[in-house]
Amino acid sequence: MAKIGDIELGEFPLLLAPMEDVSDPPFRALCKEQGADVVYTEFISSEGLIRDAAKSVIKLDIYEQERPVGIQIFGANLDSMLKTVEIVERSKPDIIDINFGCPVKKVVSKGAGAGILKDIPLMVKLTEEMVKHTNLPITVKTRLGWDYDSIHIVEVAERLQDVGAKAISIHGRTRSQMYKGNANWAPIAEVKNNQRMHIPIFGNGDVDTPEKAQLMRDEFGLDGCMIGRASIGNPWFFKEVKHFFKTGEHLPEVSIEKRVEMAKRHVEMAIKWKGETLGILETRRHYTNYFKGLRNIKAYRLKMVTADDLATLNAVFKEVLKVYGE
């Protein structure tokens, strides 16, 4: 039974990874409905929150049906991170997660995200002070190391646990790899097999089939699995994995009717959250992804991404249903 603080997550929980411009409230709610055990917000800049930047503040929005939900923040300045904790607490999340893994240059160049992998003492200090600053459980998401020659994740995880981190999610790549090559889960298993470790260790990276999730559980012995890109346009992935665990069989492919229904619900929730213009604009990536892999879908996708009101978009969905439906 995996637990983050007092939050019981069941056997081998599936976590929705925090993804920039992806894991917004509507998408998180849909993933939760489809079997995600924990969901995380997009990562939020501590400096942006302190400045009251609208783009950062709106990311604090959470729905009751998402719980347990973690708000993820990034930064490298201790004072800013502590002020951020106070702001984040007002949104009443269940968990605060620190991003020590984002490989993107604009984040890394400020010493935040995966940039902090060059300064492990600062990484540990930030975690320790944040743990002291809140009663909410603090968790960490990170990578194996800065590059192949600096993989010290077993020792780093131990130090993070010792200063009070309640769980660690580890992406099986270094920062220098970005998202290239294959994720290496062996060092994550080493962290889990360290006899001093007693907090949950979640694996992340390349889990894009139920078989891979099972491998992470049975062969690598991890406590849970954090799923990112495989869920984009496919919130059903969590349900598929759980069904496979239970039966050893795959669920049938999601019908076009269900895809259209999910796309429509997703857009409607986004509009309710941000208004029609932004709701449609910012959700385009999602609702086009629901139709990925359909033969000759390109023309319809073009219509979807150029539709700027709900009536036009619904007309395209109706057309797709007519052409691709049973």
N, C-alpha and C positions, 0 to 999 in steps of 0.2 A: 504493500500500500504506500504510494508516494504522497508526501505531505509537504506543503510549503507553509512553514509556521504551523498554524492550527487548521489550515485549509486542507481537507482530505480530497485527494484527486483520483482515488481508485487505483486499480492495477494498470500500469503502463499507460498513463494519460497521453493524449495527443494535444499538443499546444499549437495554436496559430502564431506563427512568427510575426514580429513587428516588421512591417514593410512600408517604406516611404510611398505615399500616394496610393497605397493599396488597402492597408488594414484600418479603414475608417469605420465609424460606428455601424453603418448599414451592413457592410461586408462582415464585420465581426459578429453581428447578430445572426446573420445567415449561417455562418460557419458554426456558431454555437448550436443553433437549431439542428444542424446536420451532424453533430457529434463531437465538435471540438470541446475539450475539457477545460482549457484555459485559453483566453485570447489576450493579445497585447496590442496596445495602440501603436500607431506610427511613432517613430522616435521623435522626441520633442527637444528642441534646443533650449538648454538652460538659460543662455544669454537672451534668446528670443522671448522666453517667458518673463524674464525679469523686466525686459523693455516693454512688456505688454504687447508684443507684436501679434497682430490679429491671427496670422497664419499659425503661430504656435499655440495661442490661447484656445482656438476652436478645437484643436486636437485633444483638449482635456475633456471634451464631451463624452459621456458614457451612458449607455442604456442599462436599465435594471436587468433586462433579460440576458445581458452579456456575462454576468458574473459567474465565476470569479474572473475579474479583468485586471490586468496589470498595465500601469502607465509607464512607458519607457522614456527615460531622459538621457541626454548626453551632454558632456561638457568636461572641461579639464581644470576649471577654477573652483577651488573648494568653497569660497564664499558664495559664489553663484549657485553651485550645486545645492548648498544647504538652504539658500533662499528658495530655490526651486522646489525642494521637498515641502516647504511650508505652503507654497502655492498649490502644488499637486494634491496635498492632503485635503484641500477644500472640495475637490471633486469626488472624494470618498472612494478611491479605488481599493481593491483588495490587496494589491501588491504594487511595489515600486521597483522597476527594473532599471538597471544601469547598462547603457550600451557601451561596451568596451570592444566592439567588434566591427562597426561599420567601416568598410575599406575605402569609402569615397574620398577623393582628394581634398575637397573643400572642408570636410570634417577632420580628416587626419592632419591636415596642415596646421590646425589649431591645437593639435595635441590631444584631440578628443577621439571618440570611437576607437578604432584599431590603432590610432596614433599613440595611445597610452601604453600599448604593448612595448614601446621603447623605454617606458619608465614604470616598471612594475611597482617600486615603492610608492609612487604617487597613486597608482591604481588601487593598491591595498589601503593607503591612507584615506582616499576618497570614500571607499566602501566602508571603512571603519567609522568615519565621522558621520556618514549618512545613516548607518545603523543606529548610532547613538542619538541621532536627531529625530527619530520617528519611532512610533510603536508599530507601524506597518512593516510586514516582512520585506526585506531588501533582497532582490535576486540580481544575478549578473548574467549578461550574454556576452560572450567573447569568442575569440578564434584561437587556433593552436599556438600562435606566436606571430611575430612580425615577419619572419621568413623561416626557411627550412632550418637554418643554423641556430635559430633562437627559440626552438620549441621547448619550453619549460613548463608546459601546462599542468603537469602533475604537481609540481611545487607551487605554482601560482594558485591552483584551485585549493590546495591545502591552506595557503595563507588567507585566501578570501573566506574560506569556511571559518578559519580561526578568528577572524575579526567580525563574524556574525552574519555573513551571507547565508540565506536560507535555501538557496538552490542555485545551480549554475547550468546554463545552456551553452554548449560548445559547438561552434561551427567547425566542421572538419577540414578547414583550409587555413593557410596563413594569410596575412594581409597581402603579401607580395603576389599570391596567387589570384587575388580578387575572386572572381567566380569561375576561373578557368580550371581545366583538369578535373580530376575526380576528388571528391571529399574523402579524406582519410579518417576513418572512425577508430582505428587502432589506438591512437593516443588518448581518445576519449574513454575507451575501455580501460586504459591504464589508470586514468583518474578514478574511474568507478571501482577498479580492483585494489586501489590503495586502501589498506586496512584502516587508515586513520580517517577516511572519509565516511561521513554518516548522513550528509544532506543529499537530496536527489541530484543526479547528474543526467541532464537531458541532451540527447544528440540532435544535431542539426546539419543539413546539407545533403542534397541528392535523394531525399526520400520522396520518390515520385511514383512508387507502386506499393501496393499492400505487402508484396513479398519483401521489399526493402525495409519496411517498418518492422516486419516480423524478424528479419535478420538482425536489425538493431536491438530488438528485444531478446531474441533467443541466443544468437551467436556472440553479440557484443555485451549483453547483460546490462544494458542501460536502463534507467528508471522511467524513461518516457522519450517521446519523439517530438521535436519541434518542426512543423511543416510550413514551408514558405511558398515557393513558386508553384508547386503542384496544385495548390488550392486556388490559384488565380483563374477565375472563370469556371471553377470546379469546387464549390463549397461542399459538394457531395463526397469529396475525397475522404473526409473523416469517417463518414458512414461506411464507405467502401472498405476502409482499413479495419474497422471494428467488425464488420460482417465477415471479412476474411479471417480475422483472428478466431471468430466463433465457429465458423463452418469450414474453413479451408477452401472456400469457393468465392468466385468473383460475383458481384452483383451484375445484373444485366446493364448494358450501356444506357445512359440516361436518355430518355426519349426527347424528341424535338419539342413536344408539348411542355415537358417539364423545364426544358432549357428556356423556352420563351416565357413561361410563367415566372421562373426565377429572375430572369433579366428584367421583366416588368416590375416585379416586386422590389428588386434592388434599386431601380431608377426611382420608383415612387417613394421609397424610404429616403433616398438621397435628396429628392426634391423637398420632402417634409423637413429634412435637416437643414438644407442650405438654400432652398428656393429653387424655382424652375430652371433659371439660366445656369447657375453654378452646379446644381444637382445633376443636370444632363451633361454639362461640359466635363465635370470632374469624374464622372462615372463611365465615360466612354470606353476607357481601357477595359473595364469590367464587362459591360454588356456586349462588347464585340467578342470578348474572350469566351463567352458562353457558347458561341457558335464556331469555335475553332475546329478545324478538321473537316467541316462539311464541304462537300464537293462544290466548286464554283460559287462559294459564298462571298467572294471578293466584292462583287457589284453591290450586294446587299450591305456588306460592312461599310462600304463607301457611303451608302445612303444613311446608315446609322450614325456615322461620325459627322455627317453634315447636317443632320436633323438638329434643330435648336429649340424645338418645343415638343411637349409630350404627345400632342395629337399626331404630329408628323412621325415621331418615333414609333408610336403604337401602330400606325399604319404600316410601317416597315416590318415590325414584328408579325403583324397579321399576314403580310405577304410571305414572309419566311415560313410561317406555319403552313400556309397554303401550298407552297412549293415543296417543302421538305417533310410535311406531316404524313401520317399513315394514309 
